[in-house]
Amino acid sequence: MSSSLGGLIPGKDIALARSEFHTVYGAAMESWVKLEGCIFYWFMCCAQMDEKMGRAIFFSAKNFNGRRDMLNAAIPFSPFDEPTREFLRS
């Protein structure tokens, strides 16, 4: 039986653990992409931009914090009513 980590953990257990990790991590990343896509569409609507321009601006920020900040900056100028704006701020 092959092993890794100096014989402490059998190789097949490592392979199984790695496979399970990648499955769960992949699902989490997929969910994160969907979340950022939703945030993008809210930004685009708040800023009243067409999709091409909104996408170029929103995804120019390299991390979530920058994208969140752009959405928050656009909310006061959005065409939405106050309850919707409050929802977006939360």
N, C-alpha and C positions, 0 to 999 in steps of 0.2 A: 504494500500500500504506500503510495507516495504521500508525502506530507509537506507542509510548509511551516514557517515560523519555528524552525528548529525542532520539528516533530511534535509541537504542542497541539496543533490543530490539523486533523487529516485534510488532505487536499480536496477531497470531494465535499467536505463541509464548508471549506473556504469558497469553492465554486458555487455551492448552493446559496451561501450567504451573499456572495457578490451578485448573483442573479436576482435574488429577492430584493436587495438594495436597489439595483438598477431599475427593477420594475416599479418599486414604490417611488423612487426619485423621479423617474420618467413621468409617472402620473402626477406628481406634485408640480413638475415643470410645465406639463400640459395645462394644468389648472391655472398656474401663474400667467401663462401666455394668454389664456382666455380672459383673465382678470384685467391684464394690461390692455387687451383689445377693447374691453368694455369701457375702461377709463379713457382710452383714446376717443371713442365715439362720443362720450360725454363732453370731452374737451372740444372736439370738432363742433358739436352743436352749441356749446356755450360760447365759443369764439366766432360762431357763424361763418365757418370756413368751409370751402369745398374739401373733399376728401384728400386730394393730391397735396394741397397746401398744408392742411392740418397734419397729415401723416409726416410730411417733411419736417415740420416744426416740432411736433410732439416727439418723434423718435430721434430728433437730434440730441435730446438729453440722453446721456449714456446710462442713467440709473433711475430707479423708481422715484427717489426723492425729487429729482428735477422734474419728472413727469407729473408727479403729484402737485408740486408747486405751480406748474403751468396751469393745471386744471383749477386749482384754488384761485389763481390770479384772474382766470377768465370768468369765474362764477358771477361776480358782481355785474358783469356786462352782458350776461346771458339773457335771452328772451324769456326765460322761465319764471314762473310765479315763485313767491317767497317759500312756500312749502317745499318745492322742488329744489330750490337753492339750498335750503337748510338740509335736505336729504344729502345733497352732494357734498356739503361741508362735513358731514358726519363720517 
